[in-house]
Amino acid sequence: MRVLATGAAGFIGSNYVRKLLSGAYPSMRDVQVTVLDKLTYAGNLDNLASVRSHPGLTFVQGDICDAALLAEVLPGHDAVVNLAAETHVDRSIDASAEFVRTNVMGTQVLLEAVRAAGVPRMVHVSTDEVYGSVDEGSWTEDSPLQPNSPYAAAKAGGDLLVRAFARTHGLDVSITRCSNNYGPYQYPEKVVPLFVTNLLEGGTVPLYGDGRNIRDWLHVDDHCRGIQLVLDKGLPGQVYNIGGGEELTNRQLTELLLEACGAGPERVRMVADRTGHDRRYSLDDSRLRALGYAPEVPFREGLEQTVAWYRDNPQWWRPLRRTVPPVRH
């Protein structure tokens, strides 16, 4: 089995590749993995350090918008898992062009290349943010797409292209939409590593608005197991939500991180709310659960392990903090 994983020097993709090559997924014994990554600010070869010498890994530095490169790399692969994306909402508010380029145009170029190369199977990794905000209940895969940030809109555009290629060209491609991820190796612009590294260095943490925005939290290991399950059993053109089942307000999350880092409430700095900030995300992932999915990492345990990882690996995150943009006020 040969798998091309795009964007897999990033947080989620590198976790997926490390799991693939460690034999964590029984359907992927003796897998050969090609990682294609542009190595932008969030792509980091250190994320793949533990498997760089693995005989099953090939790394190619490149852009999914590069049609000629894809035409060279793709032939002979049995599956593609597309994890390449620009993902930070704040960055998309300040400058959306790169989000449209990578998340929309990059997806289109990749889909065309997959079709031309005759790759039998593809999974496109997306986000719950394409649904917008939900006051009560949970989104199903049939909920309308109502994105509220340029990031989410660009991801929704990519999702619609995937749907169109499945319908028009008969591509065997499925979409996954996950809730908020956390875990080791997450670039420190996202809330969990940003707050943890700030606290570990004696700083404060910026809490948006009234702190009552609600997110569902999913450990990256569980997310990657969900991706693999969809690769193995997902239907062409079908969407699968992947949830963690742990809904918390941002204030509740902050309190847990303060506790885990041995810090007090005086370390919280209230800041003006993000423009267009979605109030609540919530996923109904019963479609994936019908295939056998259930999150395995208890949230409190996973969060404590994540904090411990950042505490034990400052050599990984300290150089990256210089590239983290300031929180928007």
C-alpha positions as CSV (number, residue, x, y, z in Angstrom):
1,M,0.0,0.0,0.0
2,R,1.4,3.4,-1.0
3,V,-0.1,6.5,0.5
4,L,0.6,10.1,-0.4
5,A,0.0,12.4,2.6
6,T,0.0,16.1,1.7
7,G,0.8,18.7,4.4
8,A,2.1,15.9,6.6
9,A,4.9,17.9,8.2
10,G,2.3,19.8,10.1
11,F,0.5,19.0,13.3
12,I,-2.2,16.5,12.3
13,G,-0.4,15.1,9.2
14,S,2.8,14.3,11.0
15,N,0.8,12.5,13.7
16,Y,-1.0,10.5,11.1
17,V,2.3,9.6,9.4
18,R,4.0,8.6,12.6
19,K,1.0,6.4,13.5
20,L,1.0,4.8,10.0
21,L,4.7,3.9,10.1
22,S,4.5,2.6,13.7
23,G,1.9,0.0,12.7
24,A,-0.9,1.5,14.7
25,Y,-3.4,0.8,11.9
26,P,-3.8,-2.9,11.1
27,S,-5.0,-2.2,7.5
28,M,-1.7,-0.4,6.8
29,R,0.9,-3.0,7.5
30,D,4.1,-2.5,5.4
31,V,2.7,0.8,4.1
32,Q,4.9,3.1,2.0
33,V,4.3,6.8,2.8
34,T,5.2,9.8,0.7
35,V,4.9,13.1,2.5
36,L,4.5,16.1,0.3
37,D,4.8,19.4,2.2
38,K,5.7,23.0,1.2
39,L,7.3,23.6,4.7
40,T,5.6,26.9,5.3
41,Y,5.8,28.4,8.8
42,A,3.7,25.5,10.3
43,G,5.4,22.7,8.4
44,N,8.3,21.4,10.4
45,L,10.6,18.4,9.6
46,D,11.2,18.1,13.3
47,N,7.6,16.8,13.5
48,L,8.8,13.7,11.5
49,A,12.2,13.3,13.3
50,S,11.2,10.0,14.8
51,V,10.4,8.4,11.4
52,R,12.8,10.3,9.1
53,S,15.0,7.2,8.8
54,H,12.1,4.8,8.4
55,P,12.5,2.8,5.1
56,G,8.8,3.3,4.4
57,L,9.0,7.1,4.3
58,T,9.8,9.4,1.4
59,F,9.7,13.1,1.8
60,V,9.1,15.6,-1.0
61,Q,9.2,19.3,-0.5
62,G,6.6,20.9,-2.7
63,D,3.3,22.7,-3.1
64,I,-0.1,21.0,-3.9
65,C,-0.7,23.9,-6.3
66,D,2.3,22.6,-8.4
67,A,0.5,20.5,-11.1
68,A,3.8,19.4,-12.7
69,L,5.2,18.1,-9.4
70,L,2.0,16.3,-8.6
71,A,2.0,14.6,-12.0
72,E,5.5,13.4,-11.2
73,V,4.8,12.2,-7.7
74,L,1.3,10.8,-7.7
75,P,1.5,7.8,-10.1
76,G,1.8,4.5,-8.3
77,H,0.1,5.6,-5.1
78,D,-3.0,3.7,-3.9
79,A,-4.4,6.5,-1.8
80,V,-4.1,10.2,-1.1
81,V,-4.9,11.8,2.3
82,N,-5.0,15.6,1.8
83,L,-4.0,17.4,5.0
84,A,-2.4,20.4,3.3
85,A,-4.2,23.6,4.4
86,E,-3.8,27.1,5.8
87,T,-5.7,26.8,9.1
88,H,-5.3,29.8,11.5
89,V,-8.5,31.9,11.6
90,D,-6.7,35.1,12.8
91,R,-4.2,34.9,9.9
92,S,-7.1,34.5,7.5
93,I,-8.8,37.6,8.8
94,D,-5.7,39.7,8.2
95,A,-4.7,38.2,4.9
96,S,-7.0,35.7,3.1
97,A,-5.4,35.2,-0.3
98,E,-3.1,32.4,0.8
99,F,-6.0,30.6,2.4
100,V,-7.9,30.7,-0.9
101,R,-4.9,29.7,-2.9
102,T,-4.0,26.6,-0.8
103,N,-7.5,25.5,0.5
104,V,-9.4,26.1,-2.7
105,M,-7.0,26.2,-5.7
106,G,-4.7,23.6,-4.1
107,T,-7.5,21.2,-3.6
108,Q,-8.6,21.7,-7.2
109,V,-5.1,21.1,-8.6
110,L,-4.7,18.0,-6.4
111,L,-8.1,16.6,-7.5
112,E,-7.2,17.0,-11.1
113,A,-3.9,15.3,-10.5
114,V,-5.5,12.4,-8.7
115,R,-7.9,11.9,-11.6
116,A,-5.2,12.1,-14.2
117,A,-2.9,9.6,-12.3
118,G,-5.8,7.2,-11.6
119,V,-5.2,7.1,-7.9
120,P,-8.0,4.7,-6.6
121,R,-8.8,6.4,-3.3
122,M,-8.6,9.8,-1.6
123,V,-9.6,11.4,1.8
124,H,-9.9,15.1,2.1
125,V,-9.5,16.4,5.6
126,S,-11.6,19.4,6.5
127,T,-13.1,21.2,9.6
128,D,-16.3,21.7,11.5
129,E,-15.9,25.4,11.0
130,V,-17.4,25.1,7.5
131,Y,-20.8,24.7,9.2
132,G,-20.6,28.1,10.9
133,S,-22.0,28.5,14.4
134,V,-24.8,26.4,16.1
135,D,-26.7,27.7,19.1
136,E,-28.2,24.3,20.1
137,G,-28.0,20.8,18.9
138,S,-25.3,19.5,16.7
139,W,-24.4,19.6,13.0
140,T,-24.9,16.5,10.9
141,E,-23.0,16.0,7.6
142,D,-26.1,17.2,5.8
143,S,-26.2,20.6,7.6
144,P,-25.7,23.6,5.3
145,L,-22.3,25.1,4.9
146,Q,-22.4,28.6,6.5
147,P,-18.7,29.6,7.1
148,N,-18.1,32.8,8.9
149,S,-14.3,33.3,8.6
150,P,-12.2,33.5,5.5
151,Y,-10.4,30.3,6.7
152,A,-13.7,28.4,7.0
153,A,-15.0,29.8,3.7
154,A,-11.8,28.6,1.9
155,K,-12.1,25.1,3.5
156,A,-15.8,25.0,2.4
157,G,-14.8,25.9,-1.1
158,G,-12.4,23.0,-1.2
159,D,-15.0,20.7,0.2
160,L,-17.5,21.6,-2.5
161,L,-14.8,20.9,-5.2
162,V,-14.3,17.5,-3.7
163,R,-18.0,16.8,-3.8
164,A,-18.2,18.0,-7.4
165,F,-15.3,15.8,-8.5
166,A,-16.9,12.8,-6.8
167,R,-20.2,13.5,-8.6
168,T,-18.9,14.6,-12.0
169,H,-15.8,12.4,-12.4
170,G,-16.7,9.5,-10.1
171,L,-13.6,10.0,-7.9
172,D,-13.5,7.7,-4.9
173,V,-13.0,10.5,-2.4
174,S,-14.5,11.1,1.0
175,I,-14.4,14.2,3.3
176,T,-13.8,14.3,7.0
177,R,-14.7,17.3,9.2
178,C,-13.2,17.3,12.7
179,S,-13.7,19.4,15.8
180,N,-10.9,21.3,17.5
181,N,-7.7,19.2,17.8
182,Y,-5.1,19.3,20.6
183,G,-2.0,17.3,21.3
184,P,1.8,17.3,20.9
185,Y,3.5,19.1,18.0
186,Q,0.8,21.6,17.5
187,Y,2.1,24.9,16.3
188,P,2.0,27.5,19.1
189,E,-0.4,29.9,17.5
190,K,-3.4,27.7,18.3
191,V,-5.1,28.1,21.7
192,V,-3.8,25.1,23.7
193,P,-0.1,25.4,22.8
194,L,-0.2,29.2,22.9
195,F,-1.7,29.2,26.4
196,V,0.6,26.4,27.6
197,T,3.8,27.9,26.3
198,N,2.8,31.4,27.6
199,L,2.2,30.0,31.0
200,L,5.4,27.9,31.0
201,E,7.4,31.1,30.3
202,G,5.7,33.0,33.0
203,G,3.4,35.1,30.8
204,T,-0.3,35.7,30.5
205,V,-2.9,34.1,28.3
206,P,-5.3,36.2,26.1
207,L,-8.9,35.1,26.5
208,Y,-11.2,36.4,23.8
209,G,-14.4,38.3,24.6
210,D,-16.4,36.9,27.5
211,G,-14.7,33.5,27.2
212,R,-18.0,31.7,26.7
213,N,-17.4,30.5,23.1
214,I,-17.9,26.7,23.0
215,R,-15.7,24.2,21.2
216,D,-15.6,20.4,21.1
217,W,-12.2,19.0,21.8
218,L,-10.6,16.1,20.0
219,H,-7.2,14.5,20.7
220,V,-5.1,14.3,17.5
221,D,-4.7,10.6,18.0
222,D,-8.5,10.1,17.9
223,H,-8.7,12.4,14.8
224,C,-6.2,10.4,12.9
225,R,-7.9,7.1,13.8
226,G,-11.0,8.6,12.4
227,I,-9.2,9.6,9.2
228,Q,-7.9,6.1,8.8
229,L,-11.3,4.5,9.4
230,V,-12.7,6.7,6.6
231,L,-9.9,5.8,4.3
232,D,-10.6,2.1,5.0
233,K,-14.4,2.1,5.0
234,G,-15.7,5.5,3.8
235,L,-18.0,5.8,0.8
236,P,-17.3,7.8,-2.3
237,G,-18.6,11.4,-2.1
238,Q,-19.6,10.9,1.6
239,V,-18.8,13.3,4.4
240,Y,-17.9,12.0,7.9
241,N,-17.8,14.2,11.0
242,I,-15.2,13.4,13.6
243,G,-15.9,14.7,17.1
244,G,-14.3,14.4,20.5
245,G,-17.4,14.6,22.7
246,E,-15.9,17.2,25.0
247,E,-17.6,20.6,24.7
248,L,-16.1,23.3,26.8
249,T,-16.3,27.1,26.9
250,N,-13.0,28.8,26.3
251,R,-13.0,30.0,29.9
252,Q,-13.4,26.4,31.1
253,L,-10.5,25.3,28.9
254,T,-8.4,28.2,30.2
255,E,-9.1,27.1,33.8
256,L,-8.0,23.6,33.1
257,L,-4.8,24.8,31.4
258,L,-4.1,27.1,34.4
259,E,-4.5,24.2,36.7
260,A,-2.3,21.9,34.7
261,C,0.5,24.6,34.5
262,G,0.2,25.5,38.2
263,A,-0.9,29.0,37.4
264,G,-3.6,31.3,38.9
265,P,-6.4,33.4,37.4
266,E,-4.3,36.5,37.5
267,R,-2.5,35.1,34.5
268,V,-5.6,35.6,32.3
269,R,-5.7,38.7,30.2
270,M,-9.1,39.5,28.7
271,V,-8.9,40.8,25.1
272,A,-11.4,42.2,22.6
273,D,-13.3,39.4,20.8
274,R,-12.2,38.1,17.4
275,T,-14.2,39.6,14.4
276,G,-16.9,37.2,13.4
277,H,-16.1,34.8,16.2
278,D,-18.3,31.7,16.0
279,R,-20.2,31.1,19.3
280,R,-20.5,27.3,19.4
281,Y,-19.4,24.3,17.4
282,S,-20.9,20.9,17.9
283,L,-20.7,17.8,15.8
284,D,-23.0,14.8,15.4
285,D,-20.6,12.0,14.4
286,S,-23.0,9.1,14.5
287,R,-22.3,8.3,10.8
288,L,-18.6,7.6,11.6
289,R,-19.5,5.8,14.9
290,A,-21.6,3.4,12.8
291,L,-18.3,2.4,11.2
292,G,-16.8,1.7,14.6
293,Y,-15.4,5.0,15.6
294,A,-15.3,6.3,19.2
295,P,-12.7,8.7,20.8
296,E,-10.3,6.7,23.1
297,V,-8.3,9.5,24.7
298,P,-10.1,10.9,27.9
299,F,-9.9,14.7,27.6
300,R,-8.4,15.4,31.1
301,E,-5.8,12.7,30.6
302,G,-5.0,13.9,27.0
303,L,-4.8,17.5,28.1
304,E,-2.4,16.7,31.0
305,Q,-0.2,14.6,28.7
306,T,-0.2,17.5,26.1
307,V,0.9,20.0,28.8
308,A,3.6,17.6,29.9
309,W,4.9,17.2,26.4
310,Y,5.3,21.0,25.9
311,R,6.9,21.2,29.4
312,D,9.4,18.5,28.3
313,N,10.1,19.8,24.8
314,P,10.9,23.5,24.9
315,Q,13.6,23.0,22.3
316,W,10.8,22.2,19.8
317,W,8.5,25.2,20.5
318,R,10.7,28.0,21.7
319,P,12.2,28.7,18.2
320,L,8.7,28.7,16.7
321,R,7.2,31.3,19.1
322,R,9.1,34.0,17.2
323,T,6.8,33.4,14.2
324,V,3.6,33.4,16.1
325,P,1.6,36.6,15.3
326,P,0.3,38.7,18.2
327,V,-3.3,38.1,19.3
328,R,-5.7,40.5,17.5
329,H,-7.2,43.2,19.7
